[in-house]
């Protein structure tokens, strides 16, 4: 453009070179990474919050005990094809009604009591991992990442799977949907947005 302007005896336009904005790992921030749910617009890398085993505090557990999405008394017939499930009761419901889902995480317990569901027992999990009550273990995080990469269907948790919801919120792409059971109320639906990721990231950062 400036070459053409000079030929036409016009002054050249100034050129400014802008550096990339970098994320916490020093990589350029791209919109596709934001949509993939791996970083936010300021460069926070959500996965770094899960780089070690986390022990949830009493205040954090109190926050997470409340529904973090919309409680569904009845699920619609048009379940999105990017649904992720946490909990035996939710997984059993989806299997019983032949509803689509990407990944189910379960621990063979309902309300922390061992379950002997024939539907759940018929599952042959591709991944088995360990996670203690009140924690988000490195093993759980790595298993979820592996399941997302390999598109495996089930993770069996030896211990407790409740807090897998937190890891999923931070690891899943935007527009994904998580379903988990809220005892005595129904199934909670969380739609992954930038706002919900920031809420959970702030919670763990505290």
CORPE-V567714 format. One record per residue. N is the residue number from 1. RES is the residue in one letter. SS is DSSP state (@ for helix, = for strand, . for the rest). Layout:
# CORPE-V567714
N|RES|SS, N|RES|SS
This chain:
# CORPE-V567714
1|X|., 2|X|@, 3|X|@, 4|X|@, 5|X|@, 6|X|@, 7|X|@, 8|X|., 9|X|., 10|X|., 11|X|., 12|X|., 13|X|., 14|X|., 15|X|., 16|X|., 17|X|., 18|X|., 19|X|., 20|X|., 21|X|., 22|X|=, 23|X|., 24|X|., 25|X|., 26|X|., 27|X|., 28|X|=, 29|X|., 30|X|., 31|X|@, 32|X|@, 33|X|@, 34|X|@, 35|X|@, 36|X|., 37|X|., 38|X|., 39|X|=, 40|X|., 41|X|., 42|X|., 43|X|., 44|X|., 45|X|=, 46|X|@, 47|X|@, 48|X|@, 49|X|@, 50|X|@, 51|X|., 52|X|., 53|X|., 54|X|=, 55|X|=, 56|X|., 57|X|., 58|X|@, 59|X|@, 60|X|@, 61|X|@, 62|X|@, 63|X|@, 64|X|@, 65|X|., 66|X|., 67|X|., 68|X|., 69|X|., 70|X|=, 71|X|=, 72|X|=, 73|X|., 74|X|., 75|X|., 76|X|., 77|X|., 78|X|., 79|X|., 80|X|., 81|X|., 82|X|., 83|X|=, 84|X|=, 85|X|=, 86|X|=, 87|X|., 88|X|@, 89|X|@, 90|X|@, 91|X|@, 92|X|@, 93|X|@, 94|X|@, 95|X|@, 96|X|@, 97|X|., 98|X|., 99|X|., 100|X|., 101|X|., 102|X|., 103|X|=, 104|X|=, 105|X|=, 106|X|=, 107|X|., 108|X|., 109|X|=, 110|X|=, 111|X|., 112|X|., 113|X|=, 114|X|=, 115|X|., 116|X|., 117|X|., 118|X|@, 119|X|@, 120|X|@, 121|X|@, 122|X|., 123|X|., 124|X|., 125|X|., 126|X|., 127|X|=, 128|X|=, 129|X|=, 130|X|=, 131|X|=, 132|X|., 133|X|., 134|X|., 135|X|=, 136|X|=, 137|X|., 138|X|@, 139|X|@, 140|X|@, 141|X|@, 142|X|@, 143|X|@, 144|X|@, 145|X|@, 146|X|@, 147|X|@, 148|X|@, 149|X|@, 150|X|@, 151|X|., 152|X|., 153|X|., 154|X|=, 155|X|=, 156|X|=, 157|X|=, 158|X|=, 159|X|=, 160|X|., 161|X|., 162|X|., 163|X|., 164|X|@, 165|X|@, 166|X|@, 167|X|@, 168|X|@, 169|X|@, 170|X|@, 171|X|@, 172|X|., 173|X|., 174|X|., 175|X|., 176|X|., 177|X|=, 178|X|=, 179|X|=, 180|X|=, 181|X|=, 182|X|=, 183|X|., 184|X|., 185|X|., 186|X|=, 187|X|=, 188|X|=, 189|X|=, 190|X|=, 191|X|=, 192|X|., 193|X|., 194|X|@, 195|X|@, 196|X|@, 197|X|@, 198|X|@, 199|X|@, 200|X|@, 201|X|@, 202|X|@, 203|X|@, 204|X|@, 205|X|@, 206|X|.
